[in-house]
Amino acid sequence: MAKVFKGRYFWNSDPLNAPLGSRPSYAWKSIHTAQELLRQGARAVVGNGESIDIWRNKWLGSKPADAILRVKKVVPQYYRVISSLSRVKDLLDESGREWRKDILETVFPEDERRLIEELRPGGKGTQDNYTWDYTKFGGYTVKSGYWVLTQIIQKRNIPQEVSQPSLNPIYQKIWQCHASPKVHHFLWRCLSNCLSVAGNLAHRHLSREAACVRCPASTESVNHLLFKCSFARLVWAISPIPAPPGGEWADSLYVNLYWVLNLGQEQPHLKNTAHLVPWLIWRLWKTRNELVFKGKEYYAQEVLRRATDDYEEWSTIRVVEARNSGPRVEENLLGCWRPPPHQWVKCNTDASWPQEDNRCGIGWVLRNEKGEVLWMGARALPKTKSVLEAELEAMRWAILSLSRFHYKKVMFESDAQVLINLLNSDEVWPSLQPALQDIQKLLHHFEEVKFVYIPRGGNVVADRIARESLSFSSYDPKLYSIVPYWIKSTLV
Ligand SMILES: [Zn+2]
């Protein structure tokens, strides 16, 4: 996306910062909206750092990404250093994979430096990339773009309703209630006002009709559909769920949802009945869709019966699943390390990424077909943005080291299933692209490699190394050809 825009409309400028101008054409205005979207969600990912402007491109921090905003007060002799810095590559060492600590320390204040150091550049042979912050894999999707537009950019311009109770407790209730992920997600959409009810569609000019199919005089809002509609009121009335105090459903969706989702807790004798609530809400929505799209009518009693069936079916499945999943989980954790085939070596990698720490640890261990340890690597890193990134770093460092040691046939093993899938496919994850590109290039040094998933039980040595490296006092990498004392008990 960014590439196309840059080519056509932003000759020499940064696509994320071009101004709107005084008399914008329609096309330009749509591009400007897209630009605002990009500004909110796009970020530059450091490959070789040659195309990223340190001071103007958004490449740092959490959403939305930022450029460097501050520098240290430096003594005059360093002015020249600062003025010579323009592209991110100026902050990188020879290999392009590590930051120049001396420059970072001279020029940037602590906070800025930490933001830089949490990034792992792809290296000299790789390209810079753009990624999109609102999907897991970093690619732009229409759906996520629409979400950012409606949930972030447009909301900024609308004053929030003041009378709303805090939504957090209701969101929590939603994830706690007894229902399937599908129903959780549906409730979440209700609460976030993301349902395609007539009122919402008319508001977005997608439909002229804002009225409820059953009550032409009322706008079909989520609250109307689920609580205020004559049909919904009937369904609730014949259900075992008590109406709110006063007998009337409120005009606020949040107040109503809060009432029905809290029943079990506030009135313990209703605990079992309360399990029905999410399913009943779900059925009201399904029934409405069948009426709107297929013209199919149901009696209120039928809706209630189907909701009860849904709940019972789901809880039966859960009991069966729980019974079956016991031994499988154990097996997963146990697993067991096996030596590589004849003439191969095997390298296990792992990362440790403790929630509360501001650093993470990576480690790998290389063993031959007899199970003897040949090499080990351990390193602490400033905490990466995600566990997956740390797992990828562990793997990349192992591959880099072994390419220098001239091993030819290597089996790489990790307990990070997503990582292994990623390495075995040609999926494109823009947020990880430079690191993946670096790996692709390094693989040319080998005759044959395999990437294999191993349950955690088979990866304990690498796991132990990764955890040990959290205690290191510096971020310098450590290589061992002699087994260090702290790992001996794990190897036995
Ligand atoms: Zn209605």
Residues whose N, C-alpha, C, O or C-beta is under 5 A from the ligand:
A	BS01	ZN	C212 R214 C215 C229 S230
